[in-house]
Amino acid sequence: VSPLQEAFAGHFALPVPEQWWQVLGLTAAAPVDLINRRYRELARRDHPDTGGSEAAMARLNAARDEGLRARGAA
C-alpha cells in the first residue's frame, strides 16, 4: 500500500470552470440591463451567421442565462 500522495501523483486538478461574468467580461454584481447589453454585443461577434461558432454562441447563451438566474430575472 502506498501513501495517498503517491496514489494521486499523476492526477491533476481540473481547471476551475469559467463563471458567467467572466464569459461576458463583467463583474459578478452586474445588473440585468448590463448583462443583456453585453450579451448582445458579444453575440454579434460570436454568432455562427457572422463568422462565429455554435460552441461560442452556446457558451454565451449559458453565461447570459446563468447571469439572469443569479439576478432573479429568469
N, C-alpha and C positions, 0 to 999 in steps of 0.2 A: 504494500500500500504506500502510495506517495503522498507527500504533503499537498494540501489544497492548491497552493500556488503553482506547483508543477502540473497538476491536473488541468489547469486552465491556462497554462503558459502560452499556448499557441492561439488562443482566442482573443479577439479584440472587441472592445466595446462598440456597440452600434452607434452611429452618429446620432446626435440629437436631431429630431425632426424639426423642420422649419415651422415657425409659428406663423399664424395668418398675417400678423402685422409686418413680419419680415418679408414675406412674399410680396405684400403690397407696398413695402417701403414706407411704412407708417410707424407710429408708436402704439403701444398696447392701449392707450387711452383715446385713440382716435374716435371722433363721433361718427354717427351713421352717415351723414352727408359727405364727409371726407372719405369714408370707406367706399361709398358708391362712386364718387368722383374719380378717385384714384383707380378703381377697378375699370371704369370706362376708358381712362387714359391708357392703361396697360392692355386692355382688350383690343383697342385699335391697333396696337403694335403686334400682339401675340395671336390674334385670330387667324385661323387657317386660311381664310379668304384674302388676308393681307400679307401673306408670307410667313405667318407664324405656324405653330404646330398644334395638333389636337392635344398633345400632352401638356404644352404650356398653357393652353386655354383651360384645360381641366384643373390644372394647379391653381390658376387664378379664380376659377369658379369655386373651388373648395375653400380657398382663402377668404373670398368675399362672404360665402355662406357662413363660415365659422365666425368671422368678424361680426356679422349681423346677429347671429345667435348670441354672441357674447354681449351684445348691446340690447338684447331682448327685442330685436326688430325683425326676427324671422321665426 
